[in-house]
Amino acid sequence: GNTFKIEMDKVGKVVEFEFKQSPMDIYVVTRENGKYSATKKNVPKEVKIASIGCTIQGSLYRSFQRCGGDARLANLFMNLFAWDFNFFEQAREGDTIRMLIEKVYVEGRFMGYDKILAAEYEGYAVGKFSAFYFEDPDGIEGYYTLDGEALRKEFLKVPVDYASSAESNSRKVYEPRRVRNNSSVAVKYPAPERAAVWSVASGTVTFAGQVKKEGWVVEIQHSGGYKSKYSRLDRIAKGVIEGAQVYQKSVIGRVGAKRGKKDPSLLFSLKKGRKFVDHMKENFPGGEPVPEKFMELFTRTVSKYIDELKTLDVMGLEDGQA
């Protein structure tokens, strides 16, 4: 839990107050010349590069756990490819995963994951996808394909941030499914309660409020005639009101449970004009690629990652069965 430490002078006045939320989050308030100032303590940390190679068996979560990872790592992997496909629907047994990721340690204690440096998914239904982290000399960073195209697309394929919930490290499996909601075709996304709900693209909020039988609802108008709808929210995020501008991956609310139901879920639908569309099958445009002047540096950086991915041992379906 949280801890604090107080240092006082001889007359009982506070000279320094230290508040520790975690080994990496330590805040210090000090008094000097009668004035107090607060700073976040610079905690030395060690970053190690870890790798994982795995064959899908059952759900993505269980596969990562079988191969030495955990649900947090599975969620980060899913979020990375959230622009391209939906693992819940398109992953198949026998698909393979390779990944290089930074792990953060403080005083020898594992604190969490940082950047995914390189990732590869090869699947029966989706083909081969690769993602590489790159920061150019101008300080622009992002994830790109092997050819330097931006991984980010105009629209996300998955509107839920599964890594945002306190339950993100649980073993529970969340399988979305298509449902009919009144006259619309929607996708029901079971998720941890109060997991963050993302806007799938930039746009303008056209509705934010309660709807009978649907709970808290947000509707967003996007470019290209698209309109997204998010129903059964536990709450709507502060500032998400009619007329507000939101951006891709802006948190617009939290996943809730329908009254009388135990399992929380998000109901998501997308329209183009007056017609409901399957967002998984829409071909959305991408973002800015790596600038031409930095392509040589990008190619050298990616080549190192590719060599490392190629040498990874991939745990097969028969491994870890004993």
GUFI-629768 format. One line per 4 residues: number of its first residue (from 1); their letters; for each residue y, x, z of C-alpha. Coordinates in Angstrom, 1 decimal, padded with zeros to 4 digits. Last residue first. Example, Ala and Ser with C-alpha at 12.3 -4.5 7.8 and 13.67 -1.06 7.14 Angstrom:
<nodes>
2	SA	-001.1/013.7/007.1 ~ -004.5/012.3/007.8
</nodes>
This chain:
<nodes>
322	AQGD	-031.8/003.3/-019.1 ~ -029.9/001.7/-022.0 ~ -027.0/004.2/-022.0 ~ -027.7/005.2/-025.6
318	ELGM	-029.7/003.0/-027.9 ~ -026.6/001.3/-029.4 ~ -025.0/004.7/-030.1 ~ -022.6/006.8/-028.1
314	VDLT	-020.5/008.6/-030.6 ~ -020.1/012.3/-030.2 ~ -016.7/013.4/-031.2 ~ -016.4/016.2/-033.8
310	KLED	-014.8/014.0/-036.5 ~ -012.2/012.8/-034.1 ~ -011.1/016.4/-033.3 ~ -010.8/017.3/-037.0
306	IYKS	-008.8/014.1/-037.6 ~ -006.4/014.9/-034.8 ~ -005.7/018.3/-036.2 ~ -005.2/016.9/-039.7
302	VTRT	-002.7/014.3/-038.2 ~ -000.3/017.0/-037.0 ~ -000.4/018.9/-040.3 ~ 000.1/015.7/-042.3
298	FLEM	003.0/014.6/-040.1 ~ 004.7/018.0/-040.5 ~ 004.4/017.8/-044.3 ~ 005.5/014.2/-044.2
294	FKEP	008.7/014.9/-042.3 ~ 011.2/015.0/-045.2 ~ 009.5/011.9/-046.7 ~ 010.3/009.8/-043.7
290	VPEG	007.2/008.4/-041.9 ~ 006.9/004.8/-043.0 ~ 009.3/001.9/-042.0 ~ 007.6/-001.4/-041.0
286	GPFN	004.8/-003.5/-042.6 ~ 004.6/-006.7/-044.5 ~ 002.3/-009.5/-043.4 ~ -000.9/-010.5/-045.2
282	EKMH	-001.9/-013.8/-043.6 ~ -005.6/-014.2/-042.8 ~ -005.5/-013.8/-039.0 ~ -002.3/-016.0/-038.9
278	DVFK	-004.3/-018.9/-040.2 ~ -001.6/-021.2/-041.5 ~ -000.2/-024.6/-040.5 ~ 001.9/-026.1/-043.3
274	RGKK	005.4/-027.5/-043.0 ~ 007.2/-024.2/-043.9 ~ 004.8/-021.5/-042.8 ~ 003.4/-022.6/-039.5
270	LSFL	001.7/-020.6/-036.8 ~ -000.3/-021.7/-033.7 ~ -001.1/-020.4/-030.3 ~ -002.7/-022.1/-027.2
266	LSPD	-002.7/-019.6/-024.4 ~ -005.5/-019.7/-021.7 ~ -006.1/-019.9/-018.0 ~ -009.6/-021.0/-016.9
262	KKGR	-009.7/-023.3/-013.9 ~ -008.7/-026.6/-015.5 ~ -007.2/-029.6/-013.7 ~ -003.7/-028.9/-015.1
258	KAGV	-004.0/-026.4/-017.9 ~ -004.1/-022.8/-016.7 ~ -001.2/-020.4/-017.4 ~ -000.5/-017.4/-019.5
254	RGIV	003.0/-015.9/-018.9 ~ 006.2/-016.2/-020.9 ~ 008.4/-014.9/-023.7 ~ 007.6/-011.2/-023.3
250	SKQY	009.3/-009.6/-026.3 ~ 006.5/-008.0/-028.4 ~ 008.4/-008.6/-031.6 ~ 011.9/-009.4/-030.8
246	VQAG	013.7/-012.4/-029.3 ~ 017.1/-014.0/-030.0 ~ 018.1/-017.0/-027.8 ~ 019.1/-020.2/-029.5
242	EIVG	017.0/-022.5/-027.2 ~ 016.1/-020.5/-024.1 ~ 014.1/-017.5/-023.3 ~ 016.5/-015.7/-020.9
238	KAIR	014.0/-015.6/-018.0 ~ 010.5/-015.8/-019.2 ~ 008.8/-019.2/-019.5 ~ 006.1/-020.1/-016.9
234	DLRS	002.4/-020.8/-016.7 ~ 002.3/-021.3/-020.5 ~ 000.1/-024.0/-021.9 ~ 001.7/-023.7/-025.4
230	YKSK	003.0/-021.0/-027.7 ~ 004.3/-022.0/-031.1 ~ 005.2/-019.8/-034.1 ~ 007.4/-020.7/-037.0
226	YGGS	007.3/-018.9/-040.4 ~ 009.8/-019.7/-043.2 ~ 010.0/-016.0/-044.3 ~ 012.0/-015.0/-041.2
222	HQIE	010.9/-016.3/-037.9 ~ 011.6/-019.5/-035.9 ~ 010.2/-019.5/-032.4 ~ 008.7/-022.3/-030.3
218	VVWG	008.0/-022.0/-026.6 ~ 006.0/-024.5/-024.5 ~ 005.5/-025.2/-020.8 ~ 002.8/-027.8/-020.3
214	EKKV	000.9/-029.1/-023.4 ~ -000.1/-032.6/-022.2 ~ 003.5/-033.8/-022.2 ~ 005.9/-031.0/-023.4
210	QGAF	007.9/-028.8/-021.0 ~ 010.6/-026.4/-022.2 ~ 011.7/-023.8/-024.7 ~ 012.5/-024.8/-028.2
206	TVTG	014.1/-023.2/-031.3 ~ 013.9/-019.6/-030.0 ~ 015.2/-017.3/-032.8 ~ 013.1/-014.6/-034.4
202	SAVS	011.4/-011.2/-034.2 ~ 007.7/-011.3/-034.5 ~ 004.5/-012.3/-032.6 ~ 006.5/-013.2/-029.5
198	WVAA	004.3/-011.8/-026.7 ~ 002.6/-013.6/-023.8 ~ 002.2/-011.5/-020.6 ~ -000.9/-012.1/-018.6
194	REPA	-000.2/-014.6/-015.8 ~ -003.8/-015.6/-015.4 ~ -006.1/-013.3/-017.3 ~ -006.8/-014.5/-020.8
190	PYKV	-008.5/-017.3/-022.9 ~ -006.7/-017.4/-026.3 ~ -007.0/-020.8/-027.9 ~ -006.1/-020.6/-031.6
186	AVSS	-004.4/-023.5/-033.3 ~ -004.7/-026.0/-036.1 ~ -002.2/-028.7/-035.7 ~ -002.3/-032.5/-035.9
182	NNRV	-003.0/-033.1/-032.1 ~ -004.3/-029.7/-031.1 ~ -007.3/-028.7/-033.1 ~ -009.1/-025.6/-031.9
178	RRPE	-009.9/-022.1/-033.2 ~ -011.6/-019.8/-030.7 ~ -010.6/-016.8/-028.5 ~ -013.2/-014.9/-026.5
174	YVKR	-012.1/-013.3/-023.2 ~ -014.8/-011.3/-021.4 ~ -014.5/-010.8/-017.7 ~ -015.3/-007.3/-016.5
170	SNSE	-012.0/-006.8/-014.7 ~ -009.6/-004.0/-015.4 ~ -006.9/-006.3/-016.9 ~ -007.0/-008.5/-013.8
166	ASSA	-003.6/-007.2/-012.6 ~ -002.4/-008.4/-016.0 ~ -000.4/-006.5/-018.6 ~ -003.3/-004.9/-020.5
162	YDVP	-004.2/-008.2/-022.1 ~ -000.9/-008.5/-023.8 ~ -001.4/-011.8/-025.6 ~ 000.1/-012.8/-029.0
158	VKLF	-002.7/-011.2/-031.1 ~ -002.3/-010.7/-034.9 ~ 001.2/-009.4/-034.6 ~ 003.8/-010.1/-037.3
154	EKRL	006.2/-007.9/-039.2 ~ 003.7/-005.1/-039.1 ~ 003.7/-001.9/-036.9 ~ 001.1/000.6/-038.1
150	AEGD	003.8/002.3/-040.1 ~ 002.6/004.0/-043.3 ~ 002.1/007.8/-043.0 ~ -000.9/007.9/-045.3
146	LTYY	-003.4/008.3/-042.4 ~ -001.8/005.2/-040.8 ~ 001.1/005.5/-038.4 ~ 002.0/004.9/-034.8
142	GEIG	005.5/005.5/-033.5 ~ 008.1/008.0/-032.5 ~ 011.6/008.7/-033.8 ~ 013.0/011.8/-032.0
138	DPDE	014.8/013.2/-035.0 ~ 012.2/016.0/-035.1 ~ 009.5/013.3/-035.8 ~ 007.2/011.9/-033.1
134	FYFA	003.8/011.0/-034.3 ~ 000.9/008.9/-032.8 ~ -002.0/008.3/-035.2 ~ -003.8/005.1/-036.1
130	SFKG	-006.9/004.6/-038.2 ~ -008.6/001.5/-039.5 ~ -011.9/001.4/-041.4 ~ -013.5/-001.8/-042.8
126	VAYG	-012.7/-005.1/-041.2 ~ -016.0/-007.0/-041.1 ~ -018.5/-004.2/-040.8 ~ -016.2/-002.1/-038.7
122	EYEA	-014.8/001.4/-038.4 ~ -012.1/001.8/-035.7 ~ -010.2/005.1/-035.3 ~ -007.7/006.2/-032.8
118	ALIK	-005.4/009.1/-032.3 ~ -002.9/010.2/-029.7 ~ -003.2/007.2/-027.4 ~ -000.3/007.8/-025.0
114	DYGM	-000.5/007.5/-021.2 ~ -003.5/006.4/-019.2 ~ -003.7/006.1/-015.5 ~ -003.3/007.7/-012.1
110	FRGE	-006.3/010.0/-011.9 ~ -006.0/012.1/-008.7 ~ -006.0/015.9/-008.9 ~ -002.6/016.2/-007.2
106	VYVK	-001.2/013.7/-009.7 ~ -003.2/013.1/-012.9 ~ -002.4/011.4/-016.2 ~ -004.9/010.8/-018.9
102	EILM	-003.8/011.2/-022.6 ~ -005.9/009.6/-025.2 ~ -008.1/010.6/-028.2 ~ -010.2/007.8/-029.7
98	RITD	-013.2/007.0/-031.8 ~ -014.7/003.6/-032.1 ~ -017.7/002.4/-034.1 ~ -019.0/-001.0/-035.3
94	GERA	-022.7/-001.6/-034.6 ~ -022.3/-005.0/-033.1 ~ -019.3/-006.7/-034.9 ~ -015.6/-007.0/-034.0
90	QEFF	-013.7/-009.6/-036.1 ~ -013.1/-012.5/-033.7 ~ -012.5/-010.9/-030.4 ~ -011.2/-007.7/-032.0
86	NFDW	-008.3/-009.5/-033.7 ~ -006.9/-007.5/-036.6 ~ -004.0/-005.6/-038.0 ~ -000.9/-005.8/-035.9
82	AFLN	-002.7/-005.8/-032.6 ~ -004.3/-002.5/-033.4 ~ -002.7/-000.6/-030.6 ~ -002.9/-003.5/-028.3
78	MFLN	-006.7/-003.6/-028.7 ~ -007.0/000.1/-027.8 ~ -004.8/-000.3/-024.8 ~ -006.9/-003.3/-023.6
74	ALRA	-010.1/-001.3/-024.0 ~ -008.7/001.5/-022.0 ~ -007.7/-000.8/-019.2 ~ -011.2/-002.4/-019.4
70	DGGC	-012.9/000.9/-018.7 ~ -014.2/004.0/-020.4 ~ -017.5/005.9/-020.0 ~ -019.4/004.5/-023.0
66	RQFS	-020.9/001.5/-021.3 ~ -017.5/000.5/-020.0 ~ -016.0/000.7/-023.4 ~ -018.8/-001.4/-024.9
62	RYLS	-018.5/-003.9/-022.1 ~ -014.8/-004.5/-022.9 ~ -015.4/-004.6/-026.7 ~ -018.0/-007.3/-026.2
58	GQIT	-021.7/-007.0/-027.0 ~ -022.6/-003.5/-028.3 ~ -019.9/-001.7/-030.2 ~ -020.7/002.0/-030.8
54	CGIS	-018.6/004.5/-028.9 ~ -016.7/007.7/-029.0 ~ -014.3/008.6/-026.3 ~ -011.9/011.5/-025.9
50	AIKV	-009.7/012.8/-023.1 ~ -006.5/014.8/-023.3 ~ -005.2/015.9/-019.9 ~ -001.7/015.4/-018.5
46	EKPV	-000.9/016.9/-015.1 ~ 001.9/015.5/-013.0 ~ 004.7/016.9/-010.9 ~ 006.6/014.1/-009.1
42	NKKT	010.3/013.9/-009.9 ~ 011.6/011.7/-007.1 ~ 013.5/008.7/-008.2 ~ 017.1/008.8/-007.0
38	ASYK	019.3/006.9/-004.6 ~ 022.8/007.8/-003.3 ~ 024.4/007.1/000.0 ~ 027.9/008.1/001.0
34	GNER	029.2/009.5/004.3 ~ 029.7/013.0/002.9 ~ 026.0/013.0/001.9 ~ 023.4/010.4/002.7
30	TVVY	020.1/010.4/000.8 ~ 018.0/007.6/-000.6 ~ 014.6/008.7/-002.1 ~ 012.3/006.7/-004.4
26	IDMP	008.7/007.7/-005.1 ~ 006.7/006.2/-008.0 ~ 004.0/008.6/-009.1 ~ 001.9/008.7/-006.0
22	SQKF	002.5/005.0/-005.6 ~ 005.1/002.7/-004.1 ~ 006.6/005.4/-001.9 ~ 010.0/004.7/-000.3
18	EFEV	011.9/007.7/001.2 ~ 015.0/007.3/003.4 ~ 017.2/010.3/004.2 ~ 020.1/010.9/006.6
14	VKGV	019.8/007.7/008.6 ~ 022.1/007.8/011.6 ~ 020.6/008.3/015.0 ~ 023.2/010.6/016.6
10	KDME	021.0/013.7/016.1 ~ 020.3/013.0/012.5 ~ 017.7/010.6/011.1 ~ 014.9/011.0/008.6
6	IKFT	013.0/007.8/007.5 ~ 009.6/007.7/005.7 ~ 008.2/004.7/003.7 ~ 004.9/003.5/002.6
2	NG	003.7/000.9/000.1 ~ 000.0/000.0/000.0
</nodes>
